[in-house]
């Protein structure tokens, strides 16, 4: 039974990794179409955020689209749509790590053990906080959470909540404009 589960995990991880590579290649070869997708409004925001969150190619591109579309569309809806898209993309990263649990079994590093036990105790908070801040390491973090077999449903909803908070703020920054916010804070440039 355990062997079947490990084979199933390896298949899930392999398929997820293959899809990630295909998406990366697709984005690189068809990057000229990204501007056209942006003109699709909310649907374009959703698609762009799935692709940019589910791959390591151009991870900041989704933030730029969310910021820009927040300036021309309803920023709350843009933030929610972008949050759902990024959560779906992060599930792909989670599945990439899901099959790699066996890789962790051989690791007896004290720092690794401490970090793993901390994530097992405070995993929900860690996922939400990592999802809500702008950081370039969320993809590897999602892979690691998959390796730890953190609950998929809980991972998705915590990622969605954190990414939605982050994207609503980004969309409102686009809506009000960075210059207006800096003037409001009494800063000028």
C-alpha positions in Angstrom: 0.0 0.0 0.0 2.8 2.4 0.9 4.6 1.7 -2.4 1.4 2.5 -4.3 1.0 5.8 -2.4 4.6 6.7 -3.1 4.2 5.8 -6.8 1.0 7.9 -6.9 2.8 10.8 -5.3 5.7 10.5 -7.7 3.2 10.5 -10.7 1.4 13.6 -9.3 4.7 15.4 -8.8 6.0 14.5 -12.2 2.9 15.6 -14.0 2.8 18.8 -12.0 6.5 19.5 -12.8 5.9 18.7 -16.5 2.9 21.1 -16.6 5.0 23.8 -14.9 7.8 23.4 -17.5 5.3 23.4 -20.4 3.7 26.6 -19.0 7.1 28.2 -18.6 8.0 27.4 -22.2 4.5 28.6 -23.4 4.9 31.9 -21.5 8.3 32.6 -22.9 7.4 31.7 -26.5 4.1 33.6 -26.4 5.0 36.6 -24.2 3.7 39.0 -26.9 0.2 37.8 -26.2 0.3 38.7 -22.5 -0.6 42.3 -23.3 -3.7 41.1 -25.2 -4.7 38.9 -22.3 -4.5 42.0 -20.0 -7.1 43.7 -22.3 -9.5 40.9 -21.4 -10.1 42.6 -18.0 -11.0 40.3 -15.1 -10.6 37.1 -17.1 -7.1 38.3 -18.2 -6.2 39.1 -14.7 -7.2 35.6 -13.6 -5.3 33.8 -16.4 -2.1 35.9 -16.0 -2.1 35.3 -12.2 -2.5 31.5 -12.6 0.4 31.4 -15.1 2.7 33.7 -13.1 2.0 32.1 -9.7 2.2 28.5 -11.0 5.6 28.9 -12.7 9.0 30.4 -11.9 8.9 32.5 -15.0 8.2 36.2 -14.5 6.7 35.9 -10.9 6.4 39.6 -10.6 4.4 40.0 -13.8 1.1 39.1 -12.1 1.7 41.9 -9.5 2.2 44.4 -12.4 -1.0 43.4 -14.1 -2.9 43.5 -10.8 -1.6 47.0 -10.1 -2.4 48.2 -13.6 -5.9 46.7 -13.8 -6.7 48.0 -10.3 -6.3 51.5 -11.8 -8.9 50.9 -14.5 -11.3 48.3 -13.1 -12.9 47.8 -9.7 -9.9 47.2 -7.4 -11.7 44.9 -5.0 -12.8 42.5 -7.8 -9.4 42.7 -9.4 -7.8 41.7 -6.0 -10.2 38.8 -5.5 -9.8 37.5 -9.0 -6.0 37.8 -8.8 -6.1 36.0 -5.4 -8.0 33.1 -6.8 -5.7 32.9 -9.8 -2.6 32.9 -7.7 -4.0 30.3 -5.3 -4.8 28.0 -8.2 -1.3 28.5 -9.6 0.2 27.8 -6.1 -1.6 24.4 -6.0 0.5 23.4 -9.0 3.7 24.2 -7.0 2.2 22.3 -4.1 1.7 19.2 -6.2 5.2 19.5 -7.5 6.5 19.0 -4.0 3.8 16.4 -3.1 5.7 13.6 -4.7 9.0 14.6 -3.2 8.2 13.5 0.4 10.7 10.7 0.2 13.5 13.2 -0.4 12.9 14.6 3.0 13.0 11.3 4.8 16.8 11.0 4.3 17.5 14.5 5.6 18.7 14.4 9.2 19.9 18.0 9.4 19.1 19.7 12.7 18.1 22.9 11.1 15.8 21.1 8.7 14.2 19.1 11.6 13.6 22.3 13.5 12.1 24.2 10.5 9.9 21.2 9.7 8.5 20.9 13.3 7.9 24.7 13.3 5.9 24.5 10.1 3.9 21.5 11.4 2.9 23.5 14.5 2.5 26.9 12.8 1.9 25.9 9.2 -1.4 27.7 8.8 0.0 31.0 10.0 3.1 30.5 7.9 1.1 29.9 4.7 -1.1 32.9 5.2 1.7 35.2 6.0 3.9 34.0 3.2 1.0 34.4 0.8 0.1 37.9 2.0 3.4 39.5 1.5 5.3 40.3 -1.7 8.1 37.7 -1.8 9.9 35.8 -4.5 10.2 32.6 -2.5 6.5 31.6 -2.4 6.9 29.0 -5.2 9.6 27.0 -3.3 7.7 27.5 -0.1 4.6 25.9 -1.7 6.7 23.1 -3.0 8.0 22.5 0.5 4.5 22.5 1.9 3.6 19.9 -0.6 6.6 17.8 0.5 5.4 18.1 4.1 1.9 16.9 2.9 0.3 20.0 4.5 -3.5 19.6 3.9 -4.3 20.6 0.3 -7.7 22.2 1.1 -6.2 24.2 4.0 -3.2 25.2 1.8 -5.5 26.4 -1.0 -7.8 28.5 1.2 -5.0 30.0 3.3 -3.1 30.9 0.1 -6.3 32.3 -1.5 -7.0 34.5 1.6 -3.4 35.7 1.8 -3.0 36.4 -1.9 -6.4 38.1 -2.0 -5.3 40.5 0.8 -2.1 41.2 -1.0 -3.8 41.7 -4.4 -6.5 43.9 -3.1 -3.9 46.2 -1.6 -1.9 46.1 -4.9 -5.1 46.9 -6.9 -5.9 49.8 -4.6 -2.3 51.1 -5.0 -3.0 51.1 -8.7 -6.4 52.7 -8.2 -5.2 55.6 -6.1 -1.8 55.8 -7.8 1.5 55.5 -6.0 2.1 59.3 -6.3 -1.2 60.1 -4.5 -0.4 57.7 -1.6 3.1 59.2 -1.2 1.6 62.7 -1.2 -1.0 61.6 1.4 1.9 60.3 3.6 3.6 63.7 3.2 6.4 62.3 1.0 7.3 63.7 -2.4 9.7 62.7 -5.1 
